[in-house]
Amino acid sequence: MNGILTAAAAAALMIALSPPPSQAQAQTRVVPFPGAVRPTTAPPKGPPGPVPHMPDGKPDLSGIWNGQRALPNQPEPEMVPWAAALTKQRTENYSADDPEARCIPAGVPRATPYHYQIVQTPSLVLMLIEGNIHTFRQIFLDRKEHLKLSQPLWYGDSIGHWEGDTLVVDTIGFNDKFWFDMAGHPHTSQLHVIERYHRRDFGDLEVQVTIDDPGAYTKPWVVNRVSTLETQIEISEYVCNENNTDTLHLVGR
């Protein structure tokens, strides 16, 4: 090469000879916060086929479903000042205080990557949740009014009804301890969640969640998700508190 460096070799030499970044430079690196990541593509479709039905003609939502995944281009919530400031603080602290990472119930409507199983009867729908604390939700179809709770709940009190082929789940009675997501969006005990479950075919379940909490948001916040049917596995036992090493990595800033 007659002593002349190629472009690639010259670039490599410049990198090798460059001084390491100062501590101040390292501290100002732009690192995406975990809660700021948003999906850019829709998830793959589930297995094809027609929607199964219950003996009463209602769609049968039963099955093991992959974790609910938010669709791209979701609107951001409009928060009151204290909620916006708290979300910013939690996100900039890299979600180090996320209660779910400490095996605290995720509440509603937080979506986890773990599977969940729906067991449907004419009067009760059960959601068996594989992740976090390996717990369940009950959705009562045989009553029209919410319970008069003596204390708030992690999953609230859920009652459901059918609007055509869509199961509508109305939940209130929450505590204010869980986060909506890794970004740390908060809520108050005024939280009211409406979920709409529509099985559009055999393998795809559409889920629309409306979050209404005047204590934290200036208007209702709508999130659209989809779950796909899993036909090859059963949900497994997952005990979050057993050998939980995740918290050792949540050091924040």
N, C-alpha and C positions, 0 to 999 in steps of 0.2 A: 504493500500500500504506500511505499515510499514515505513512510513516516507521517502520512496524513490520516487523521482520525476520521472514521465514518461519523455520520450524524448521530447514530445510535450510541456509538462509543463515547462521543463527546458529551452527549446528554448524561450518560451514566457517570462519567468522570465528574461533571459539574455537581451531580447529586451527591456523589461520594465526598467531594471537597466542601460542600455547603455546611455551614455550622448548624448544629442542632437548634431547634426553636427555643427561644427563651421561655422561662416559666410563665411570663405574662402572655406570650403568644399562645402557649399551650392552653392557658385558661380561657382564652377568647375563641377557641376553635368552635365552629358551629356544629353542634352535635344534635341530631333530631331527637326530641323528647319522645319517650315511648308512647305517650298518649296522643302524639301528633300524627302518628302514622295512619293513613287512610287507605282503604283498598282502591285500586285503580281499575280493576277488571272484575266482572261478575264471576262468581264461582261456576265450575262446570255443572252441567245438568245431572240430575239423579237418574236412576234407572227408568226406562220408559214403561208406559202401560196406563190403563184406565184407573180412575179413582175408585178404590173400594168403598162399599157402603155398609152401614149397620142395618140390622133387620128393620129398623124404623125408617129407613131411607136416608138418614143423615150420612154425610161423608164420614168415613172411619179414619181418624187421624192416628190410629194406633201404629206403633212401629218404633224402631230405634233410629233416631235422627242425628245427623252430624251437627256439631255446634252451629248455632245461628251466626250467619255471616252478613255483615252490613253491606248493602249494595253501594257502588261508587256514587260520587256526586251527592252526598247527603248534605242537607242544610245544617249549618252550625246553630246551636241554640242561642237565643237572645236572653242573656242573664242580667239580673239586677247587680248593682256594683259589688256587693259583698261576695256573691257567688262567683263573679268573674275574677275578682282578686284572689279568692281561695283556689280556684281552678288554676290560675297562673302560678301561684305559689307551689301547688302540688306538682304541676307539670315541670316547672323549672327545677324542682328538687328530685327529678327523675322518678317520680312516683314511689319514693322510698318508704312512704307511710301507707301504702296501699293495704287496706285491711284484708283483702282477699288473699294476699301473699302470706298472711299470718293465719290462714285457715278460718277466717271469719266469714259467715254466710255472705254471698254476693248480692242477695236481695233481687229485686225486680226493678228494672228490666235488663240488668247486666247480662251480656252474652259471653259465654266462655267457649274455648275451643273444644271442650269435652262433649261426648255424646250425651244424649238424654233420651229417655224412653217415655212415650205417651201410651197410657193404658186408658181406653175409653169405655165408659158404660153409659146407659141412657141418663143417669142421674149424677154421675161423678166422672171427672177427668183427672187422672193422676199424671204428674210429671216426675219421673224418677231421674234424678240428676247424678251423673257419674262423678263429676269433678268436685273440687273444693271439699266440702264436708260430707259428700255422698248422701245427699238428703232428698227431699221430695216437696212438691207443691200439690195442693188439692184445689180443684176448681169445681164448685158446687153448681150443678145445673138445676137442682130441684128447689132452690129458694130464690126469692126475688129481692130480698133486702140483706144488707150487710149486718154482721154481728155487731153488737155493742161491746166493743173490746175494753177491757179494764186496763190494758197496757199495749203499747204499739208492738208490732211484730216485724221480723226480718223480711218475711215474704208477704206480709199483709193478709187480708181476707179477700178471697177471690170468688166471685160468682160469675156464671157464664150463661149465655143464651145463644141461639142460632139466628142469624140473619141470612136467610137463604142457605147457601153452602158455606157460609163463613161462621166460625165460632168466635164470638165476641166475649172477651174476658175483662171484667171490671174489678179493679183491685184498689182498696184503700187500707188504712190502718197501719201504715209503715212507721218504723222508727226512722231516725235521721242519721244512722251510723254508717251505712254502706255507701260506696262510690258507684256511680253509674258505669264507669269505664276506667281504663288505666290513666286517662288524662286527669281523672279526679273530679269530674263534674259532681257537685253536691246536690242535696235536696233538703227539704224540711219535712216535718210530720204532716204538712198539708198535701203531700204528694198523692196524686190520683193517676193511675195508669190504666189505659185501655189498650188491650192487645187484640188483634184480629188475625186469626189463623185460617188460611185458605189453602187447601190441598188442591193445587191446580192440575195435577196428574198423579200417577202412581209414585213417582220418586221426588217430587218437588213440593215443598211446603212454604208458602209465602207468609211472612209475619210482618204486620205493621204495628208499630208501637207508638202510642201518643202519650207523651209525658206532660202532665198538667200540674204545675206547682207554682202558684202565685207568690210563694215565699222566696223563690229562687230564680224564677224565669218570668220574663215580661209577657210571654204568650206561650201556648202549648208548643211542644217540640216533637216533631214526627220523625221516626226512624224506620226505614224499610229494610227488611232482612229476608234471607232465604235459608232454609235448611234442606239437605238432601237425605234421602232414605239410605240407611246402611243395611244391607241384606246378608252380610257375611260374618257378622260378629254379634256378640252379646255385650251389654255394658258390663264392666268389671268393677270389682271392689277397689275403691281408691280412698285411702285415708290420708288426708292432707297433713295431719299432725304427726304422722309417723315418719321419722327421719326427714323432717322438713329442713332442708339446707338452703332454701331460697332466700330466707331473711338475711343470711350472712352477706349476700351480695347487694342488698338494698341500702347502700351507704349514703345516698343523696349527695349533696354538694358540701 
